[in-house]
């Protein structure tokens, strides 16, 4: 894994590039570069519905096709490969106000009350996942406008809309005017209390539309919910929306760039939802300069072109720790959200190998963040053997004293082909106690699971992949989001539909670890609103810790045997052996006092578990 001295804070980067005195680099020094090479995934047969498949550590349980009305008969979007093709696409777009390259692509997901909601550039769908069989389609809402990311809170569904074709009434565009009174770009709010009759009850217009959004609960008022909106499109003209003006802040201090939107929703009156703040979270903390973070461009001769930080692509909040992590085009940032209406930046990080900071995911303890880099915007074949392993990858950063420090990069270790769009994309933590595991979408690179328990040495432990849509030409497809949702991995497939995968035991993941993760269940899951996971005291949780210690040779054989006997007795049920449990707790505490690192932590966790059982 590459632990690089170029993992820099913004202050250090600007100091080096502009000749100022910069802070020291936030890394541990150079390490071994990650090896990316062809494997069984590299040569899978192509096809839309019949592509070759390969999996390790997981298995495909169900594969559902696109919902009726959401399938693209022309397969989908193929990026132009010549000037002539580009001009033809522009001509097609110019003559059709409903044109969108990804017009029916599946996007992000959320879960509530046994229903899986899947966003789409053409609206959204809901599936019943409460049973043991395949998901059952129970609702479809056609509402074009892209991007269609969804979140759910109670009976409310929130949906991001960014494209100019979006209309207030969810209808199709009817003209190409620059200013359209019925145009909608922002966050829609639907009442979904009756899945047979969902209805839009609010539509909050924003200057740059809504590419993604994040739900943020008020810390003390259950009636108030905030929405952090991230718009990435061009700024609308003031003639269309009066609060909007464009331009760089040194010429226009009121520019809609360099901010996010904070929308306040009073749950007893959601129809009155409105923007209450557009905080300048990128401002220089010393001078107040609005454009205070990365200015974009190349940071060195060998680096790639990087985005300017004038927006966030995605923000993930962790209310229990009062922090949010923002993937903000040219920087990764950390926000204090203790006052959610007025988020405040506490830290930022920059690296020249990150072209476009795309999304962020905390670990369960909130002391690490995985930032993804969407190099190429998701439509390029960025996982080829010739691509740098640090481009289009995950950056793992640690958090100490509310300050970010970059530690390493991790990319898909399987070389993909030239007709497969592939780059790091949306993922989520898998709740295995004692480990930091993240399942993640890589577009046509498939679904992969990364272990980043050691932030300096992340490694892939499982995967599922299909071959390309077409063997001779790149069509945009693959997994948009891959999330662990109450015991299964759900993958929204851009062009193919919806996949449901389950974990299977391997040398990297035990039966007990999988069982402990599958036992965690939540009624509502919005992946960008993280909640701290706790595990019940069960034999599976105890066995998970023991399996991890045995895997790492972190426990003496005699003690391991005693712990296993205690777990076996626990599984048999009957009267609790409190004395035996207390004795085990003492032995484990003694061992943890002599251990270091993760072994110490896991021994202590086991000791605490048996101590509680012995009371």
N, C-alpha and C positions, 0 to 999 in steps of 0.2 A: 504494500500500500504506500502511496506517495504522501509523505508528511513533508510539506514544502515550506521553505523559508519565505516564499512569496505569499503566504497566507497573511494578509495585512489588515490592520484597521484602516479605516478611511483616512484618519489623520496621518498615519505612516505613509500610505500610498500617495496622498497629495504632497506630503513632504518630499518624497523621493522624486516625484514627477515635476514638481514646481520649484524644487530647490530650497524648500523650507526645512527646518529642523523637525523631523518626524519622529513619532514614537517607534519603539522597537517592534519588530514583526511578532505576530502572535502564533508562533508554531514552535515545535520542538526540534526542528532541524530536518535535513533531508533524509529520506528513507528509500525503500525499494519501490520502484514503479510497479503498478498493478499490471498483471499480464492479461491481455485480451487476445484470445485466439479462437480459431474455429473449433466447434464441437458438434455434437449431434444436432443442435438447434440450427446450425449454420446451413444445412443442406435439406431442410424440410421441403416437401413438395408444395407447390403453389396451388391456390384455389380460393374462391370466395366461401363456399359452403363445404368444400371437401379438401381443404389444405391438410398437409401432414401435421401431426401433433407429437409432442414429446414432453414428458413431465418427470420431475424428480422431487420427492418429498411432498407432493400434493397430487390430487387426482381430480379430474373433471367429473362432477356429478350430473350437471344439467347444462345444456346449451340451448338457449331460446333464440329464435330468429327475431328480427325487428318487428315491432308491433305494426299492425295494419295502419296504413297511412303515414308510416315513418320509415318505410323502406325506399331506397333510391334505386330506381330501375336502371340507372346508368352506372351502377356500382358506387360511384362517389367522385371525389375530387382527385384529379391527377395534376400535379403542378406542371405548368408549361416548361418544356425543355428547349424551346427556341423562341426567337423574337416573334415569329409568325404565330406560334401557338399562344403566346402572351397577348398579342393584339387581338386574336380571335376570341379569347376569353374576355378581354376588356369590352369588345364589341357586344358580346352576349350579355355581359353585365349592364352595359349602357342602355341596351334596349329592353331590359327586363327589370323593373323595380323590385321584383321578388327574388332576384338572383342572389344566391349565397353559395360560395364554394362548398361549405359544409352544411348545406341546407337541412339535412335530416340526420346529422351525426349525433349519436348518444354522447352525453357529457357526464356531469357529476351526479352523486347519489346521496340520499339520506334515508333514515329508517325511523318509523314511528308506529307504535301500536300494531306491530306485526305486518306492516306494509313497507315495501321498498319503493321509494320514489326515485325515478330515473329521469334526469333532465335530458333535453334534446334541443337542437337548434330549431326544431319545428314545434316545440311545446314540452310536455312531460307525460310520463306514464307511471302508473302505480301497479305494483304486484303484491299479491298476498303471499307472504313467506312464512306464515305461522304454522303451516303443516310440515310433514316430513317429505312430501313429494316436491315436484318441480314448482317453481313460482307460477302463480296464476294471475294473468292480467285482469285487473279489476277496474281500471280507469285509464282513459286517454284524453288528454286535453291538447287540441291543436291550437297553438298560439305562437306563430312564427316571430322570429326576431333575434335569435342567438344571444348569448351563448347558452342560456337555458339552465345554468346551474341552479340547484334547488337546496333549500333548507326547510326544516319543519319545526314548528313550536305549537304544541297543542293542536287546535283545529286550523292553524294558519300555515300556509305554504308560501315561501318567498322564492322568487324566481328572477334571475339576472337577465337583462335584455340590453343588447349593445348595438345591434345593427340598425341602420337607417330604415330598413323595411319594417321595423316594429311599429305597430299601431295600437292606440289606446284600447280598441275593442277586440284585439287579437286577430283582426282581419288581415287580408292581404293588402300590400301596397297597391295604389292605383295610379300613381304618377311619379315623376322624378323631380319635382320641385325641391329647391334647396330648403325652403321653409314650408313645412306641412303642419297644419294646425292639429291634425290627428296623429302625428308621429309620436311614438313613445320610445324613450331610451332611459332605462333606470331600473328600479326594483318593483316588480309586481307583487301584490299580496292577494292570495286566494283564500277563501273560506272553503275548507275541505271537510267540514263536519258531516256532510252527506256526499259520499264518493260518487253517488249517482247524479249529483247535481252540483259540482264545484262551481264557484262563482268568484270572479275578481271583485274585490271590495276596495282596493286602493292601488294607485300607481304613482310612485314617487319619481318624478322626473329629475335627472341629474345631467350635469354638463358633459360628461364623457361616457354616458351610459353606464352599464354595469357589466363588467367582465366576470367578476366574482363578488361574493359578499360573505359576511360572517355574522352570525348571531352572537350577541354579547348580553348576558343577563345583568340586570342591575343588582349590585351586591346586597341591597337591603329592601328594595321595593319589588315585590313579585309581580306587580302590575305593569312594570316598565321593562321593555326589551329594546336594546339598541341593535342597529345593523351597521356594521362597518362596510362601506361600499368602495370597491376598487374599480374605477373606470380606466380603460386603456386606449379608448378610441380618440379620434380628433375631437376637439372642443366644439360644441354647437355654437352657432351664432346667437348674439343677443336678441336678434329679431325672432328667433324661435324659442329661446328660453332666456328671460331677461337677466338672470343671475350669472350668465356665462360670458366671459371674454377670454381671448386667447393671448399667446405671446409670452416671451421671457419676462421674468419679474423685474429685471432692471429697467425695462421699458414700460411694463404694465404691472404695477404692484397688485392689482386685483385679478390677475390671471387665474383661470381655473386649473392650471397645471400646478404641480408641486403640493398637492393636498389629497386627502381622502374625504369622503362624505360620512358623517355620523347622522344616521336616521334614528329618530326616537319613535317608538311604537308604544302607545298606552293600550294594553291588551283589552281593556273594556271599551276602547274606541279605536280599533286598528284602522278604521277608514280615515282617521285624521293623521296618520303617520306623515312625518315631514322631516326634512333636513334641519338639524339644530346646530350643527358645527361643521366647518370644513378646516380642520386643524392643519397647520403648517408643520407636519411632523418631520420634514426634511431640512428645516432651517438650521443654520449654524448656531450652535449653542452660545457662542461668545459674541458674535456680531449681529445675530438675528437675520442674517442674509437668507432669504427664502430658499434659494437654490444652494443649499449648504452641503450637499453630498456629491456623489460622483457625477462628473460632467459628461461622461460618455467618451467613446472613441477607443483607440488602442492605448494600452498601458505599457507597451514595450515592443521591441522589434518582433519578437516571436509570439506575441500574444494575439488574440483574436479581437475583433471589434466588439465593444461592450456597450450596453444601453445606458442612457442617461437616467438618473434617478429623479424622475418627475411624477412618479406614480407608484403604487403598489400593485403587483399582479395578484397577490394572494396574502391574506392575513389570517393566522391561526391564533386563537386566544386560549388561554389556560386560566380561567377565572380563579381557581383555588390558589394559585400563586401570584395572581394579580399582574400577569405578564401576557404580552402578545408578541409573536414573532412575525415580522413582515418580510416577505420576499418582494423586494421593491425595485425591480428592473436592473438597477446598477449596484445595489447594495442589499445586504441582509441587515435588518434592524431589529432591535428589541424595544418594546413599548411598555411603559407602566400604565396599566388600565385600572388602577384602583379607583380612579374617577373615570368611568367609561365614556362619559360625554366629552372628556378632555384628555385624550391619550397623550402621553409625553414620552419622547424617545430617551432611552437611557444608554443605548449602545448601538454602534453600527460596525459593519465589517465589509471589507472589499477584497476581492481577489481578481487578478487580471485574467485568470482562466475561466471565470464565470461570465458568460456572455449575457445571460438574462436570468436574474434571480426570480424563480417562478413560484415555488411553494415552500411551505415550512411545516415541520412536524416535530413536536416536542416528544421526548421520552416520558415515561410515566412519573418520574421523580422531578421532572422539570429542570434538570441540570445539563441537558443536551438538546440540540436542535439539528434536524436534518434539513438542509436547504437543497432544493433541486435547481438545476440549470437547464432551461429549455433552449439550448443552443439550436438555432435553425427554426425556432417557432413551432416545432412539432411536425413539420411537413418534410423534413430532410432525413436522409439515411445517415444518421450520425453515430451509428454503432458498428462501423466497419473496422476491420483490423488495422487500417491505416490511420484511423482517427486517434488523436491524443487521448489517453485514458483519463485525463483530468478535464476534458471538455465535454459538456453535455452530461455531467455526472452529478452525484450527490456530494455536497460538502457537509461533513459532520463537524459541528461546532459545540464547544462546551460553554456553560454559563457559570460564572463565579462573580459574586457581588454585582449581579445584574449587568455583567459585561460579557460580550461574546468573544470567543477565541477559536479560530479555525484550527482544526486538528488534522483532517485527512480528507481524501476524495475516495469515492467508490463508484465504479461504473459497472454496467452489465458485462460480465466476463466473457460472454459468448459473442463472437464476431457475427454480425448480421449482414445481410446482403444489400446490394445497391438499390433494390426495389422495395425495401422495407423502411418506412419512416420509423425512426427509433431515437429516443432521447429520454432522459429521466422525466417522469411525470408523477401524478398524484398517488399518494400512499397513506398508510395508517399503521399505528402500532398494533401488534398482536399481543394480547395480554398473557404472556408466559411469565410467571413470577421468577425473579432472579435474573432476567435477561432483557435486553433491549432489542426487540425484533420488529422489523417494519416490512409489511407487504406493500408492493409498489407496482404501478403500471409503467411500462416502457413502450407504449404504442405497439408497433409490430415486433418489438423485442419481447413481447409477452408480459407475463406476471412473474415477479421475482421477489424473494424474501431475503432481506439483508439482516445480519446480526451485527449491531454496532455497540454491543455491550462494552467492548474496548474501543473508545472513539478513535484511537490511532490505528486500529487494525480491523476495520469492517470487512465482512466476508459474506458471500452468497451461500445460503444453506438449502434453498429449494427454488423450483421454477416450474412454469408451465408456458409452452410456446407453440404457436402455429407457424406454418410457412407463409410466405407473402401472398397477398391477394392475387398478384399477377407476377409471373416469372420474368417478364420482359419490360414492364413499365411500373413505376411507382404510383400506386393508388394509396391515398391516405386512409389508414385504418388502424386496427389494433386496440389495445386496452387503454381507455382514457383515464379511468380511475379503477384502482383495485383496493378494496377495503375489507377489513375483518369486521363483520357485522353479525354479532351473536352466534358465533360458532362456525361460520362459513366465510369464505372469501367470495365476494361478489365483484365481478369485473364488467364494467359497461364497455362493450365492444362497439367502436365507432360505426362500423359498417356491417357487423354480423349479428349484433343483438346483445344478449346478456348471458354471462357464464357464471356458474356456481361451482366453486372448487372446495375440496376439503383437504385438510392436512393428513398425511400418512406418516407413520413412524419411519425414522431413518437414523443413520449414525449421528446426525446433527440434532435430532429432535425425538424425544422419547414419547412413549404412550402416555406417561403421567403428565409430561409437559403439555401435550395436546389436550388431555382431559381437563387440566387445570384452566387452560385458556377457554375451552368450550363451555366451562361452567359459568363464565362471566356473561351476564345478560343485562341489557339496558333497554328500557322502553323506547327511548328516543336517542338517536345517534346522528349528530351532525359532525362530520369529521373535522371541520375547521373550528369547532367549539369543543376543545378537549376537556375531559373530566378525569380526575384521578381515579384509578382503578384500585380496588381493594379485593382481597381474596378471602373467602371463608377458610377456617381451619379444617382441612380435609386431608385424608391420606394421599390424595393425588398431589396436593400442594407440597406436602412433606416429601413425597417421592420425587417430585420435580427438582427440589433443591438437592436431594441426594444424588439424583442422576447427573446433575451439573457438577457436583463435587467429584463424583467418580470419573466423569468425562475429563476433568481437568487434573486428575490425580491429586485432589485437594483434601482428601480425608484418608486416614489410616484404615487398613482393611478391617481390623478388629472393630473399630468404632462404626465403620460402615455397616458391618454385619449386625451390630447391636441396633442401629437405627432401622435397618431393614426389618429386623424382627419386631421392633416396636410398630412399624407401619403395617406389617402383616397382621399383628394383633388388633390394630385399629380397624383394619378392613373387615376382620371377622365379626366385629360388633360385640354386643354383650356389655358386660360391666367394664367400665373404664379402669384401666390399671394406672391409677394416679401416681402411686409410688414409683412405678417403672418409668412413667413419663417424666416425673421430676428428676429421677436419676439420670435419664438421657439428657435432659436439659442441662444438668450440671456438667456432664461429660462434654457436651457440645460447646458450652460456654468456655470451659477450660481449653478446648482445642482452638476455639476462635481467638483466644488470647495469644496464642502462639502463631497464628496464621497472618497472612497479609492479603491486601487487595480483595479481589472478588471472592476468593475462598474464605476470607475472614467474614465478609458480609453474608455469604450464604450459610456458613456455620452458625452465625449469630441469628439469622432468620429462622433456622431450624430449631435452635435452642429456645427462642422466644415462642415458637409454635408449640413445642412440647411442654414448655413451662406453663402456657395457658391451659393445655390439656391436663396438666397435673394438679391444677387448682381445685 
